[in-house]
Amino acid sequence: METIWQAAIHTPWWVYVLLVYLIIMGFKASRTRVIELKRLFIIPALFTFLSVQTLLSSFKVDTFSILTWVIAILIGVAFGYLQIIRHKLRVDKKSFLVEMPGTWSTLVLIIIIFTSKYYFGYELSVDPQIAQQTLFEFSMLGISGVCTGLFIGRLFCYLYRFVTSESVELSMSSSSLQ
């Protein structure tokens, strides 16, 4: 318990701010809402940045690490796309709005990514040599890549559906504004 407490008090303050923001975004994603198309890029961009940062800062960049990360991203993209393709989506092409169905999966993914990033970061700070272990590298890059790919795949599906769906008039009421 002392180790957990020490890790928590030595965590930079901005990590907690980021966690609160991401949890709020996850809860907002649990209900159907109308959002601007450009807002769909926020979470995939944030997690892509964090995933690339993990790849570049935690390991020696070599063929194994790049392939592991790219394959994990592609697996995540495929599953993210398949997750959204079955959902009913309404779009307003004139106003660049999308009515997104509510899902708890965004919150779950945010918690998985945050927890795994925190765990792997802690392990690396306690024992930097663990980065040399193939299983550790594979696990860290695999989880980071798959989770990030899920967000990217969902974004691709939303964009595809935006382009191919029939346009309807949507409005952004204060209750659905994200």
Residue pairs with C-beta under 8 A, 6 or more apart in sequence:
7 122
11 118
15 118
19 114
22 43
22 110
22 114
23 107
23 110
23 111
25 42
25 43
25 106
25 110
25 178
26 104
26 106
26 107
26 108
26 110
26 111
27 107
28 178
29 100
29 102
29 103
29 104
29 106
29 107
30 102
30 103
30 104
30 106
30 107
31 102
32 99
32 100
32 101
32 102
32 176
33 99
33 100
33 102
33 176
33 177
33 178
34 97
34 98
34 99
34 100
34 170
34 171
34 172
34 173
34 176
34 177
35 97
35 98
35 100
35 172
35 176
35 177
35 178
36 96
36 97
36 98
36 172
37 96
37 97
37 98
37 162
38 96
39 178
40 98
40 155
40 158
40 159
41 155
43 106
43 110
43 151
44 148
44 151
44 152
44 154
44 155
47 113
47 147
47 148
47 151
48 148
48 151
48 152
50 113
50 117
50 144
50 148
51 69
51 73
51 144
51 145
51 147
51 148
54 117
54 120
54 140
54 141
54 144
55 61
55 65
55 66
55 69
55 141
55 144
58 120
58 124
58 131
58 137
58 140
59 65
59 131
59 137
59 140
59 141
64 134
64 137
65 137
65 141
68 137
68 138
68 141
68 142
68 145
69 141
69 144
69 145
70 145
71 145
72 141
72 142
72 143
72 144
72 145
72 146
72 149
73 145
73 146
73 148
73 149
73 152
74 149
75 145
75 146
75 149
76 145
76 146
76 147
76 148
76 149
76 150
76 151
76 152
76 153
77 149
77 150
77 152
77 153
77 156
78 149
78 153
79 146
79 149
79 150
79 153
80 149
80 150
80 151
80 152
80 153
80 154
80 155
80 156
80 157
81 153
81 154
81 156
81 157
82 153
83 105
83 150
83 153
83 154
83 157
84 153
84 154
84 157
84 158
84 161
85 157
85 161
87 101
87 103
88 101
89 98
89 99
89 100
89 101
89 158
89 161
89 162
89 165
90 98
90 99
90 165
90 168
90 170
91 97
91 98
91 99
91 161
91 162
91 165
91 167
91 168
91 170
92 98
92 167
92 168
92 169
92 170
93 162
93 167
94 167
94 169
95 169
95 170
97 170
97 171
97 172
98 158
98 162
98 170
99 170
99 176
100 158
109 147
109 150
109 151
112 143
112 147
113 143
113 144
113 147
113 148
116 140
116 143
116 144
116 147
117 144
120 136
120 139
120 140
120 143
123 130
123 136
124 130
124 131
130 136
131 137
